[in-house]
Amino acid sequence: MALRGTCRDVGDVAVVDFSGKITLGEGSAMLRKMVRDLVDTGHLKILLNLGDVDYIDSSGIGELVGAYTTVRGASGELKLVYLTKRVHDIIQITRLFTVFDVQADEDAAVRSFR
């Protein structure tokens, strides 16, 4: 299944709900475009909901890191929520838990923004 993403605002936090696969090609390009568009329109508190992402490859991991870098470069914050077991394991294996702020649920994640 191709990656789909929808954006909604919860207070001043932009929540992006993704579903599908974040892989080389359209999936990673879509993630990159959505995050850049949010930053370009002034959204600096971004929460990526990965609860329906069933697969992520190395290109997808690279895009997550790139999204984090883009948001941080604009003095914003990017956090992850609702990781599936597969995505959680990949983030853990790559030791990206030291980079990303991963939250257990959306309410806690929204409250955790500065």
DALINFEN-V747850 format. One record per residue. N is the residue number from 1. RES is the residue in one small letter. OMEGA is omega in whole degrees, -180 to 180 (999 if undefined). NEAR is the number of other ideal C-beta (glycine too) atoms within 12 Angstrom. Layout:
N;RES;OMEGA;NEAR
N;RES;OMEGA;NEAR
//
This chain:
1;m;179;15
2;a;180;20
3;l;173;35
4;r;179;21
5;g;175;34
6;t;-177;18
7;c;176;25
8;r;179;18
9;d;172;18
10;v;-171;22
11;g;179;16
12;d;179;18
13;v;174;32
14;a;179;35
15;v;179;34
16;v;179;42
17;d;179;24
18;f;172;41
19;s;-179;24
20;g;-177;27
21;k;174;29
22;i;-175;47
23;t;178;25
24;l;179;21
25;g;-174;18
26;e;-178;21
27;g;-179;32
28;s;179;32
29;a;-180;23
30;m;177;31
31;l;-180;43
32;r;-178;30
33;k;-178;22
34;m;-179;33
35;v;179;38
36;r;178;24
37;d;179;20
38;l;-180;32
39;v;-180;29
40;d;179;16
41;t;173;16
42;g;176;16
43;h;-178;30
44;l;173;25
45;k;-173;30
46;i;179;44
47;l;179;44
48;l;178;46
49;n;-177;33
50;l;-176;42
51;g;180;27
52;d;175;26
53;v;-175;41
54;d;180;24
55;y;175;27
56;i;179;38
57;d;-177;23
58;s;176;18
59;s;177;24
60;g;176;37
61;i;178;33
62;g;178;24
63;e;176;36
64;l;178;39
65;v;177;29
66;g;178;25
67;a;179;42
68;y;-179;31
69;t;179;20
70;t;-178;28
71;v;179;36
72;r;179;21
73;g;178;16
74;a;-178;22
75;s;178;13
76;g;179;29
77;e;175;31
78;l;180;43
79;k;179;38
80;l;178;42
81;v;176;36
82;y;177;28
83;l;172;33
84;t;-179;24
85;k;-179;16
86;r;-180;21
87;v;178;34
88;h;-179;23
89;d;-180;16
90;i;178;28
91;i;-180;30
92;q;-179;18
93;i;-179;14
94;t;180;21
95;r;179;12
96;l;172;26
97;f;177;18
98;t;180;12
99;v;-174;22
100;f;170;33
101;d;-178;27
102;v;-178;28
103;q;-177;28
104;a;-180;17
105;d;-172;18
106;e;-179;26
107;d;179;17
108;a;-180;17
109;a;-180;32
110;v;179;25
111;r;-175;19
112;s;178;21
113;f;-180;27
114;r;999;13
//
